[in-house]
Amino acid sequence: MVLLNSEEISFPDPALYDSHDGIIAVGGDLSPERILFAYENGIFPWFNPDEEILWWCPDPRFVLFPDELKVSKSIKKILDRNIFQFTENKNFREVILNCKNAPRKGQDGTWLSDELIEVFTKLHKIGIVKSIEVWLNNDLVGGFYGLHIGNVFCGESMFAKVSNASKAGFIYFVQKYADQFSIVDCQSHSDHLESLGAKMIPKREFLHILHQE
């Protein structure tokens, strides 16, 4: 992997640089400028608080094509009954804090450090990072956030306090903005998103879509 210079915002070209685990660089910093540059090039940070900053571009890449979204009969009934209400960018701070604190199966703690939260908050204020909130009886019960990069929505993290809240929010978002994104980048595999239609594609295909005008 490449050791980054904290004084220079650059990364190895992920189309030309391969690693068996998807890590392409280490170090650098978490400035808004570097974070944005990373996502524009298909790279994202993911590391534990006690580790150096690790930058990833896995191959294959886990993505969702909006026209391949799967909506089960049970979820469709929930959406038709309007059990949940949805808002956008109404309470980003609470969404990202809930994502940080949500328990994850097989994980001890979270990758969302206070520094990352502040960086994503800054990018939210300029309209690059967006949040979806899911409400039940005026209580925030689910949501997710991500970055809008060109024709790709880079999903970052989601949470749910009640069953089906995050699924409902994700389906609402994908259906509403299906004509604005070529793909939703889900980064790495999860059963939760696979059940909604996400699948693996080669890294080069993902990068090609990301860089389309």
N, C-alpha and C positions, 0 to 999 in steps of 0.2 A: 504494500500500500504506500501511498505518497504522503509524506509529512508536509503539511501546509505551513506557509509563512503567514503569521498573524498580521503582518504589515501589508500583505498583498492579497487581494481578493481574486483567487484563481483556483481551478480544479483541473485534474486530468480529464481529458475528453472521455466520457463514459462509453461512447461508441467504440473507442479504441482500447480501453483499459478494462480488462476482465479480472475478476478474482473469484475463487471458488465459493466464497461466502457472501459476496455482494458488497463488501467494504472496499471503497476505492481510495479513501483518504482519512487522515487522522490529524487532529489539531486545528489550527486556525482560531477563529472566534465565532461568536454568535451575534454579530451585528446584524441589524435589519438588512443592510446592503448585501452581506454575504449569504444570509438565509434566502433572500429573494433570488440572487444569482444562482444559488444551488438549485432551487426548484425550477427555475427557468431552464436548467440543463438536466433535469430529471434526477437530481440528487437530493437526498433528505438527511437530516441529522437524526440519529437514534443511538442513545447510549445511557448507561446508568450513571447516577450522580457521582459515583466514586471513580468513574472512568474518564479518560481523555475523550474529547469530542470525536465521535466516529461519524463518517459520512458514507451513505449507502446508495447504490444503484443496482439492485438485485436483478439477476437474470435466471429464470423468467420473471416477469412483472405481473402482479395480480391487479386486474382492472375490470371495470364494468362498462360495457357498451350500453348506452341508454335504451336502445331498441331491443336489448336482450334481458331487460329487467323482468324478473319473475315475481308475480304477486300471487300468493296462495289464496285459496278460497276463504280461509279463516281471516287473513289480513284484509282482504277485500271487504268482507262483512264489517270489520271494525272501521275501515275507512268510510264505508257507506253510511254507517250509523253516526259518524262524526263524534266519536268518543273523545278523540284528541283534537286540540286546536294547535295550529302551527303559526309561528312568527319567524321573522328573519332579522338578524342583527339587533334584536331588542335587548338581549341580556348576554352579550358575548362573555363578559367576565365570569358570570355564574356558570355558563356552559363549560368554559375551559377549566375552571376550578373543579367542577364535578367530574370532568374527564380525568383530571389529575388524581382525584380521590376515589374514583370508582375501583372496586376490587376486580382484579384480573386473574382468571384461572391460570394457575401455574406460574404466576409472577409475584414477586415480593417487592412491593413498592411500585413506583412509576418512573417513566423516562421524562416526564414533564417537570423540569426544574423551574424554580422561580425565575431564572434568567430567560428561559425559553418562553415562559408565560408573558413576561414583559415584552419580549421581541414580537411575539404574535399579536399582542395587544397593540403595539405601535403599528404593525402592518394592517391590523383591523381598522384602525383610525383613518387610514388612507384608502380603505376600500379593497385591499387585496385579500385579506383574510375575512371570511364570512362565517356566520353561525346560523344554525337552524335550531329553534327552540320548540319543544313539544310540551304542551300544557294539558293538565287534567284538573278540572275544577279550580282553575287559577293557580295551580301548583306546577312548578317546573319539574317534569318527571322524566325528561329525556332530551337528547339533542346531540349535535355534533358540530365540528368546525373544520374548515379547510381553506385552501388557497385557490383563487381563480387565476390561473396562469394560461393566457391565450385561450385555446379551445379545450383546455383540460381543467377539470376540477380535482385538485389534489386533496383527497380526504385525509384528515389527520387522526382524529380520535372521536369516539362517541361514548355516550353513557345512557343508561336507562335505570330508572328507579322502580318502574312497574313493567310488567310483561308487555312486549311488543311496542314499547314507546319508541325505541331507537329505529326499529324496522319501519314503523309508520312514518317517522320523520324523514328517513332516507328515501322511502318510496315517494312521499310528497315532493321532495326536492327534485328527484330524478325526473318524475313525470312533469313537473312544472318547467324545468329547464332543459328538457331533452333536446331542444333545437339549438341550445347555446353551447353544449359541450360535446366533443366527439367521444370522450371517455371520462369516466371517473377513475382516478388513480387510487387504488386501495393498498398499494405498496406490497404488502406481504399477505399470505393466505390466512383466511379465517373461515371457519364453518358458517358463521353468521352471515357473512357477505356472499359466500358461495351459494347459500340457499336463496339469495336474491338475484343470482345470475352472474356474479363475478367469476372470472376465469383467468388462467395464466396465459400470457402471450410472451413472445421473445422480447428481450430488452430492446433490440434494434427496431422492432415494430413499434414499441412504445415511444421510443425517441423520435422516430419518424413522424408519428402522430403529433407529438408534443411540439415539434418544430414546423409543422404545417402552418401556413398563414391563414 
